[in-house]
């Protein structure tokens, strides 16, 4: 049985919601052409993110709107979880000064999430194996990073205590 976040809507409602998400994803990730780059584009996500603190929050909320709309369209829960991970990665790394701004030009979470939505709306029988793999890999990386940080903290505190003894 396919677990979805909500019962599928009518085709007209689904098409309207998809068009809204397409417009929002385009605005966030691809609305501004870069002259002389052969068609490279970026969106207001990269511009809004330049404003420290507030810009990242506004950008993150707009990105989460894409995920919310996807969750209301009958997508499998694991697909929505993967979309949420994309948005959270964009928010977390985007909040890092300078590096995050460059990351926003490349990662384009809303466009990635739109592609996930289209894949599962156009072919509802599509396997979710790839989505499960992506979510598990990111979760594994998160556990590894948190473990490394905790290990580093314990090692530093132990070295400080040893030096003071």
N, C-alpha and C positions, 0 to 999 in steps of 0.2 A: 504494500500500500504506500502510495506517495504522500508524504506529509507536507502539507502546504501551510503557509502562514495565514491564509484566508481563502475562503471558497472563491473559485474563479468568477470573474465578473463577465458581463456581456462583452461581445467583441467590440461594440462601439465605445463602451466605457474604457476597455483595455487599450484601444487605439488612441483615445484621447489622453489617457494617462501616460502612455508611451511617448506620445508627441510632446507632452509637457516635460517629461524627463529628458528627452532628446534636446529640447530647447535649453533646459537648465544645464545639462552636461556641456553643450556647445558653448554657452555663455561662460561657464566656469573654466573650461579647459582649452577651447579652440577659437574663441571669438575674435582674436586680434592677430592679424597676419604680421609676420616679421619680414619687411622688405629685403630683397636680395638674398634670401635663404632657400629659395627653391620650394616655397610652400610651407615652411615651418610656421607654426602658430602657437599661441599661448592664450590663456583666458584671464578673466578677472580674478581667479583664485590666486594666481601668481602676484597680481598687483595688490590685492587686498592683504595678502600675507606679508607684505613689506611693512605694514603698520604693526609695530610691536604689540603683542598681547591681544588687543582688540581685533586686529585683522585676522589673526589665526582663529579666534573664536567665531567670528562672522563667517569666515571661509569654511570652518568645520561644520557649522550649523547648516550652511547651504549644501555641503556635501552629504550630510546626514539626511537632508530632505530627499535626495535621490534614493537613498537606501529605504527610507520610510515609504516612498511611493512604490518601490519594488516590492516591499513586504505586503502591500495592499493589493497586489496584482496576482496573487496565487502562486508565487514562486515557492519552490521547495525551501524548507527552513535552512538547510545547509547552504544554499545559494545566497540567502539573505545574510547568513553568518559570514560567508566569504565577502560579500559586499560591505558588511560592517567592518570587517578586518581591513579591507582596502581603505575605507574612510578613516579608520583609527590610525593606520600607518601614515596616511596623508596628514592627519592632525598632529600626531606625535613628532614626526620628522620635520614637518612644516613649521613647527614651533621653534626649531633650532635656528638661531640667527644666521643669516647668510647661507649656510648649508641647506637649510629648510627651504629657502627661496629658490635655490637652484634645483632642489628636489622637486618642487612644485611644477617647474617647467618640464620635467621629464615624466613624473609618475602619472599624472592625470587620472586620479582615482574615479572621478565621475564618469569619464569615458570608459574606463575599465568596467565599472559597474553597469553602465548601459549595455556594453557588449555581453555581460553575463545575463542581463535581463532579456535581451533579444534572443540569445541562444536558447534559453529555457522557455520563452514564450512562443517562439517560432516552431520549436520541436520539443513539446512537453515530455516526450519519452526519452529525452537525452539523459545519458548516464550522469550521475552526480559524483562519480568516482574522482574526477579531477578536482572538484570542489572540496571533497573530503580530504584529498591529499594536500591541497593548498592550505586548508585550515589546520590540519595536523602538523604540517611542516612549520608554519608560523607559530603555532602553539609550542612546538618543540624548541624552536629558536628562542622564544620568549623565556621558557623555563631555563634554557642554557645560559642566556644572558643574565637573568636574575640570579641563578646559581653562581655564576662567575663574579658578579658584583658582591654577593654575600660572602663568597670565599675571600675576595679582595679586602672587604671590610674587616673580616675576622683576622686576616693576615696582618693588616696594618695595625689594628688595635693590639694584636698580640705582640708585634714588634715594638710598639710604643710602650706597652706594659713591661716588656723585657728590657727596654732601654732605661726605664725609670727604676727598675729593681736593682 
